[in-house]
Amino acid sequence: MSKLVIVESPTKAKTLSGYLGKEYEIKASMGHIRDLPKSGMGIDIEHDFTPEYVVPDKAQKTLNELKKVVKDKDTVILATDPDREGEAIAWHLRELLSPKTKKAKEALAFNRVVFHELTKDAIEEAFANQSELNIDLVDAQQARRVLDRLVGYKLSPLLWKKVRYGLSAGRVQSVAVRLVVERERERQAFKPEEYWSIEGNFTDEKKKRPFKAELVEFKAKKLKIDNDSKAKKIQSELNNDSFTISEIKKAERKKNPYAPFKTSTLQQAMSNVFGYTARRTMSAAQGLFEKGYITYHRTDSLNLAPQFVNSARKYIAENYGKEMLPEQGIFYKTKSANAQEAHEAIRPTNLNKRPDKKNGMKPDELKVYLMVWKRSLECQMLPAVYDQTTISVISQNQYGFRASGSQLKFAGWLKVGNSLSVEEEEEALNILPEYKEGEAVLLAELHPEQHFTQPPARYSDATLIKQLEELGIGRPSTYAPTIATIQARGYVTKDGRYFIPGDFAFVVTDLLVEHFPEVIDYTFTAQMEESLDDIADGKREWVPVIREFYTPFEKVVAEKDKTLQKSDITTLGTSDEKCPECGHNLIIKLGKYGKFLSCSNYPECEYAKPMESELSENDKDQDYGKCPNCDDGTFILKTGRFGKFLACSNYPKCKTTKPYLQKIGMKCPKCTEGEVIVKKAKRRIFYGCSRYPECDYSSWANPMGAKKETDEPAENTTSEKAAKSDTEQITQLA
């Protein structure tokens, strides 16, 4: 074996070995072989921002093994992933494995191969067209790495000094936090408005053709009902009214299929359907790519290879009928000007590998594959066609009702969903009875209902990724790590699927917006992404781009370090409470563990006390039992630095406390005596018996199947029960 092929992972190496001949030896670099140091900036600012790369301890053994293998080879083929990061990994490998002497360097060739799918044809074509490294892509990745390190290592220490030790800032992560904070402030400022809807049940004289219609207008103008008295007045008038069919409209409506998946839309779909985080989705997609099931999963392109479109059309004709096919294949165009059209959308490498069989896939991989396989077929099929009917009803007093009904006339792309249902693509159909214009109808019943306008929804993984993409912030490879980072840093937490900003998120966002607008500005961050794209395309040099940003940025950091006062930043407002020791007002401060109340007369008066977090009405209304250590005390739910706990209502006279056990309304399946409760371990949520240690039942999967967001399970740690549960879910879906 005179040729060495290097990939990132053992899984990819195993798949590749099934296609290459015996003259190739395949090894895995186990990801990045070299990077900036974990401690220290690692950038020589005075010498054109030269990165000072180091080999981490965990990568040193792999590097030594690769150096031994290279000695008897004449060619090293770098087969890392087909993106900037993959190109950078290949470059680092070449730099570290190149011989020292001139003669040895001339005897060893380094070639680059790029393939977007691990199939026989793609691999043979890639190895037949070996090339050199694309240094422009390497420079673009290096520029991003240097830029993010400069921002982080200059701003983070400032946050440590002026806000709290351990905080961090980042060029993209801080913008993501700002989005979450601004949405929360929109919700806080939102004032709900009352409105009413009135639905009428109508029928004919023989009461054989019932239908429901919504009150929409009065005297041909849109009707707004904003209070109870107005609703009652209208209801009274309608009860003494007569009604006629004023108009019947029939039309044909088409519903087009969705475009094939790119990285962001796959992450959004997996979040919406299965509640997956972006990182969990990408981990499963990585496994599918390395096993040869799908094309490369980090892409912003909607392009599909003509060969795949032809194979999809053939599959559709054979399995769903030729009538489901348009005259020609459908090719989608990407809206983003910076999309890499040389890449493809995410699609299966072989449509005959159906997702109703495991085929060596893990449960998460099977779900992702199901989504990709289904979407790749749907996008090549004809639109679904509906017969839509609208019936308008007018009263003698000029109140207008409207009823809409749809009936599926032609399934089109929805036919794939009928056989492999994941998303509820098919609409709830409402078939209206046959009537004629001018025909009288009877009002059988009215249903008035009060509503209130709702605040804008908090961001979920799906909607945050969508917003970042629309603003041009980040690229396919950055969405998942950005969201994971803002959670790990404690800026946001999750309530179900939705992000809630913490106290520090508000303070840090306000600080950055006021004093470092260029770092956290949406337009600036998007323009910086475009500059990185220009570097990747060879249009700009990376060092001037970094210098243009860093020179003014460094001056602002130095100035703010001198002028900003921590006390000003961490003072959030004045409380209505008075200090019990000196009578001065208590002020709201932000400390290491969140908000607390402090005397405004500090340091003369050092009085301080924790500030309780707001509890939901449901939490307040719960009965947590009587205190066993005093006569009239009852347990109440409180919050502290470590979260919720139960404490005696007679505190401080009685200081009895006990842990708060969040129940899910289910008896323990093992002992049948205890309750299943939510527990935490190292940032992961799991479920256990309330009688522990008497009963040791536990499960990483929610026993009730509730769609509650949890941290992704580490590889090989999901319990057999959880894995079985996922497999059963897939079996039902497929």
Summary of the structure (lengths in Angstrom):
residues: 734
radius of gyration: 31.2
end to end distance: 43.8
largest distance: 102.2
contacts: 2236
relative contact order: 0.10
helix: 37%
strand: 23%
